[in-house]
Amino acid sequence: MDLTFLKKMIEGHEGRRLKPYRDTVGKLTIGCGRNLDDLGISDAEASFMLQNDIERVIGELNHSIPWWVALDSARRMVLVDMGFNLGVPGLSKFRNFLSALQRGDFRTAAAEMLDSLWARQVGKRADDLAKMMVTGKTL
């Protein structure tokens, strides 16, 4: 069987959409006809997407907050996690947090993290990340 031809044929029939949509029978669908309601995604696909999203956030941090690369590993992970959750544009609005972080005042940075609507919304995630910010160690 010619898989290259088969892929082109199915894509021609299904189309390619990079954002979720409802198909003609109301099923949530993405890509070239992937029925998310009934099939979902595989564990491997979820891991692939997570890796791509982490790489995207790192690229956005490099562009928006270039000094972040000078931080230790644990604190860089905090920024990636927050950027993943909030989006880097949302993270960039944490001006007092970023200012404290840039000057190496990690306790104030952690306090700024916890004194936010975001922290109240995400609960334990914010607590864990604030601990990492203060200690410079992963949990």
FIKOLPA-68928 format. One record per residue (C-alpha): x, y, z; residue number from 1; chain; residue in three letters. Coordinates in steps of 0.05 Angstrom, whole numbers, plus 32768, in hexadecimal, padded with zeros to 4 digits. Layout:
REM FIKOLPA-68928
c1 X | c2 Y | c3 Z | num NUM | chaine A | residu ala
...
//
This chain:
REM FIKOLPA-68928
c1 8000 | c2 8000 | c3 8000 | num 1 | chaine A | residu met
c1 801A | c2 8046 | c3 7FEE | num 2 | chaine A | residu asp
c1 8015 | c2 806A | c3 8032 | num 3 | chaine A | residu leu
c1 802C | c2 80AC | c3 8014 | num 4 | chaine A | residu thr
c1 7FF2 | c2 80AB | c3 7FE3 | num 5 | chaine A | residu phe
c1 7FC2 | c2 8092 | c3 8019 | num 6 | chaine A | residu leu
c1 7FD4 | c2 80CC | c3 8048 | num 7 | chaine A | residu lys
c1 7FCB | c2 80FF | c3 8010 | num 8 | chaine A | residu lys
c1 7F88 | c2 80E0 | c3 7FFD | num 9 | chaine A | residu met
c1 7F6D | c2 80E0 | c3 8044 | num 10 | chaine A | residu ile
c1 7F86 | c2 8127 | c3 8050 | num 11 | chaine A | residu glu
c1 7F65 | c2 813C | c3 800F | num 12 | chaine A | residu gly
c1 7F23 | c2 811E | c3 8028 | num 13 | chaine A | residu his
c1 7F28 | c2 8134 | c3 8070 | num 14 | chaine A | residu glu
c1 7F4F | c2 8175 | c3 806A | num 15 | chaine A | residu gly
c1 7F83 | c2 818C | c3 809C | num 16 | chaine A | residu arg
c1 7F6F | c2 81B9 | c3 80D5 | num 17 | chaine A | residu arg
c1 7FA0 | c2 81CC | c3 810B | num 18 | chaine A | residu leu
c1 7F6D | c2 81E3 | c3 813D | num 19 | chaine A | residu lys
c1 7F34 | c2 81B9 | c3 8159 | num 20 | chaine A | residu pro
c1 7EF1 | c2 81BC | c3 8135 | num 21 | chaine A | residu tyr
c1 7EAF | c2 8198 | c3 8135 | num 22 | chaine A | residu arg
c1 7EA7 | c2 8169 | c3 80F9 | num 23 | chaine A | residu asp
c1 7E66 | c2 815F | c3 80D3 | num 24 | chaine A | residu thr
c1 7E4A | c2 8131 | c3 8109 | num 25 | chaine A | residu val
c1 7E61 | c2 815E | c3 8143 | num 26 | chaine A | residu gly
c1 7E9F | c2 8137 | c3 8158 | num 27 | chaine A | residu lys
c1 7EDA | c2 8160 | c3 8171 | num 28 | chaine A | residu leu
c1 7F0F | c2 8156 | c3 813C | num 29 | chaine A | residu thr
c1 7F56 | c2 816E | c3 812C | num 30 | chaine A | residu ile
c1 7F8C | c2 8164 | c3 80F8 | num 31 | chaine A | residu gly
c1 7F76 | c2 8138 | c3 80BE | num 32 | chaine A | residu cys
c1 7F35 | c2 811E | c3 80DB | num 33 | chaine A | residu gly
c1 7F4D | c2 8106 | c3 8120 | num 34 | chaine A | residu arg
c1 7F0E | c2 80FB | c3 8149 | num 35 | chaine A | residu asn
c1 7F22 | c2 8114 | c3 818E | num 36 | chaine A | residu leu
c1 7EDF | c2 8103 | c3 81AD | num 37 | chaine A | residu asp
c1 7EE5 | c2 80B9 | c3 819E | num 38 | chaine A | residu asp
c1 7F30 | c2 80AD | c3 8194 | num 39 | chaine A | residu leu
c1 7F53 | c2 80E4 | c3 81BB | num 40 | chaine A | residu gly
c1 7F9F | c2 80E2 | c3 81B4 | num 41 | chaine A | residu ile
c1 7FD2 | c2 80AE | c3 81C6 | num 42 | chaine A | residu ser
c1 8004 | c2 80B4 | c3 81FF | num 43 | chaine A | residu asp
c1 803B | c2 80BB | c3 81CC | num 44 | chaine A | residu ala
c1 8015 | c2 80F4 | c3 81A9 | num 45 | chaine A | residu glu
c1 800B | c2 8117 | c3 81EC | num 46 | chaine A | residu ala
c1 8056 | c2 8112 | c3 81FB | num 47 | chaine A | residu ser
c1 8067 | c2 812C | c3 81B6 | num 48 | chaine A | residu phe
c1 8038 | c2 8167 | c3 81BF | num 49 | chaine A | residu met
c1 8054 | c2 8176 | c3 8204 | num 50 | chaine A | residu leu
c1 809C | c2 8176 | c3 81E9 | num 51 | chaine A | residu gln
c1 8088 | c2 81A5 | c3 81B1 | num 52 | chaine A | residu asn
c1 8064 | c2 81D3 | c3 81E1 | num 53 | chaine A | residu asp
c1 809F | c2 81D5 | c3 8211 | num 54 | chaine A | residu ile
c1 80CE | c2 81E6 | c3 81D6 | num 55 | chaine A | residu glu
c1 809D | c2 821D | c3 81C0 | num 56 | chaine A | residu arg
c1 809B | c2 823C | c3 8206 | num 57 | chaine A | residu val
c1 80E7 | c2 823A | c3 820C | num 58 | chaine A | residu ile
c1 80EC | c2 825E | c3 81C9 | num 59 | chaine A | residu gly
c1 80BA | c2 8292 | c3 81E0 | num 60 | chaine A | residu glu
c1 80E0 | c2 829C | c3 8221 | num 61 | chaine A | residu leu
c1 8121 | c2 82A4 | c3 81FB | num 62 | chaine A | residu asn
c1 8100 | c2 82DB | c3 81D2 | num 63 | chaine A | residu his
c1 80D8 | c2 82FF | c3 8209 | num 64 | chaine A | residu ser
c1 8103 | c2 82F5 | c3 8247 | num 65 | chaine A | residu ile
c1 8149 | c2 82E9 | c3 822C | num 66 | chaine A | residu pro
c1 816B | c2 82EE | c3 8271 | num 67 | chaine A | residu trp
c1 8146 | c2 82B0 | c3 8289 | num 68 | chaine A | residu trp
c1 817D | c2 8284 | c3 826D | num 69 | chaine A | residu val
c1 81AC | c2 829C | c3 82A4 | num 70 | chaine A | residu ala
c1 8180 | c2 827E | c3 82DA | num 71 | chaine A | residu leu
c1 818E | c2 8239 | c3 82F8 | num 72 | chaine A | residu asp
c1 8168 | c2 81FD | c3 82DD | num 73 | chaine A | residu ser
c1 8132 | c2 81FA | c3 8312 | num 74 | chaine A | residu ala
c1 811F | c2 8243 | c3 8309 | num 75 | chaine A | residu arg
c1 811F | c2 823C | c3 82BD | num 76 | chaine A | residu arg
c1 80EF | c2 8201 | c3 82C6 | num 77 | chaine A | residu met
c1 80C2 | c2 822E | c3 82EF | num 78 | chaine A | residu val
c1 80BF | c2 8261 | c3 82B6 | num 79 | chaine A | residu leu
c1 80B2 | c2 822B | c3 8282 | num 80 | chaine A | residu val
c1 807A | c2 820E | c3 82AD | num 81 | chaine A | residu asp
c1 805B | c2 8252 | c3 82B8 | num 82 | chaine A | residu met
c1 8064 | c2 8265 | c3 826F | num 83 | chaine A | residu gly
c1 8043 | c2 8223 | c3 825B | num 84 | chaine A | residu phe
c1 8008 | c2 8230 | c3 8289 | num 85 | chaine A | residu asn
c1 7FFF | c2 827B | c3 827F | num 86 | chaine A | residu leu
c1 801D | c2 8284 | c3 823A | num 87 | chaine A | residu gly
c1 805D | c2 82AE | c3 8237 | num 88 | chaine A | residu val
c1 8035 | c2 82EE | c3 822A | num 89 | chaine A | residu pro
c1 800E | c2 82DF | c3 826A | num 90 | chaine A | residu gly
c1 804E | c2 82D0 | c3 8291 | num 91 | chaine A | residu leu
c1 806B | c2 8312 | c3 8278 | num 92 | chaine A | residu ser
c1 8034 | c2 8337 | c3 829E | num 93 | chaine A | residu lys
c1 8053 | c2 831F | c3 82E0 | num 94 | chaine A | residu phe
c1 8080 | c2 835C | c3 82E0 | num 95 | chaine A | residu arg
c1 8090 | c2 835D | c3 832B | num 96 | chaine A | residu asn
c1 809E | c2 8313 | c3 832A | num 97 | chaine A | residu phe
c1 80CC | c2 8319 | c3 82EE | num 98 | chaine A | residu leu
c1 80F0 | c2 8355 | c3 830A | num 99 | chaine A | residu ser
c1 80FE | c2 8331 | c3 834C | num 100 | chaine A | residu ala
c1 8114 | c2 82F3 | c3 8326 | num 101 | chaine A | residu leu
c1 8143 | c2 831B | c3 82F9 | num 102 | chaine A | residu gln
c1 8166 | c2 833B | c3 8335 | num 103 | chaine A | residu arg
c1 816C | c2 82F7 | c3 8358 | num 104 | chaine A | residu gly
c1 813A | c2 8305 | c3 838F | num 105 | chaine A | residu asp
c1 811A | c2 82C0 | c3 838D | num 106 | chaine A | residu phe
c1 80F2 | c2 82C7 | c3 83CD | num 107 | chaine A | residu arg
c1 80D0 | c2 8306 | c3 83B3 | num 108 | chaine A | residu thr
c1 80C6 | c2 82E4 | c3 8370 | num 109 | chaine A | residu ala
c1 80A3 | c2 82AA | c3 8392 | num 110 | chaine A | residu ala
c1 8079 | c2 82D9 | c3 83BC | num 111 | chaine A | residu ala
c1 8064 | c2 82FE | c3 837C | num 112 | chaine A | residu glu
c1 8051 | c2 82BB | c3 835C | num 113 | chaine A | residu met
c1 8025 | c2 82A9 | c3 8397 | num 114 | chaine A | residu leu
c1 8005 | c2 82EE | c3 839B | num 115 | chaine A | residu asp
c1 7FDF | c2 82E5 | c3 835A | num 116 | chaine A | residu ser
c1 7F9D | c2 82CE | c3 833D | num 117 | chaine A | residu leu
c1 7FC5 | c2 8299 | c3 8318 | num 118 | chaine A | residu trp
c1 7FDD | c2 827B | c3 835A | num 119 | chaine A | residu ala
c1 7F96 | c2 8279 | c3 8375 | num 120 | chaine A | residu arg
c1 7F7F | c2 8257 | c3 8335 | num 121 | chaine A | residu gln
c1 7FB6 | c2 8222 | c3 8331 | num 122 | chaine A | residu val
c1 7FC0 | c2 8214 | c3 837B | num 123 | chaine A | residu gly
c1 7FF4 | c2 81DE | c3 8388 | num 124 | chaine A | residu lys
c1 8017 | c2 81EC | c3 8346 | num 125 | chaine A | residu arg
c1 8026 | c2 8233 | c3 835D | num 126 | chaine A | residu ala
c1 803C | c2 821A | c3 83A2 | num 127 | chaine A | residu asp
c1 806C | c2 81E7 | c3 8382 | num 128 | chaine A | residu asp
c1 8089 | c2 821A | c3 8352 | num 129 | chaine A | residu leu
c1 8092 | c2 824D | c3 8389 | num 130 | chaine A | residu ala
c1 80B9 | c2 821A | c3 83B2 | num 131 | chaine A | residu lys
c1 80E5 | c2 820C | c3 8375 | num 132 | chaine A | residu met
c1 80EF | c2 8257 | c3 836C | num 133 | chaine A | residu met
c1 8106 | c2 8261 | c3 83B4 | num 134 | chaine A | residu val
c1 8132 | c2 8223 | c3 83B9 | num 135 | chaine A | residu thr
c1 814D | c2 821E | c3 8372 | num 136 | chaine A | residu gly
c1 813F | c2 81D3 | c3 8377 | num 137 | chaine A | residu lys
c1 810D | c2 81A6 | c3 8354 | num 138 | chaine A | residu thr
c1 80D9 | c2 8184 | c3 837F | num 139 | chaine A | residu leu
//
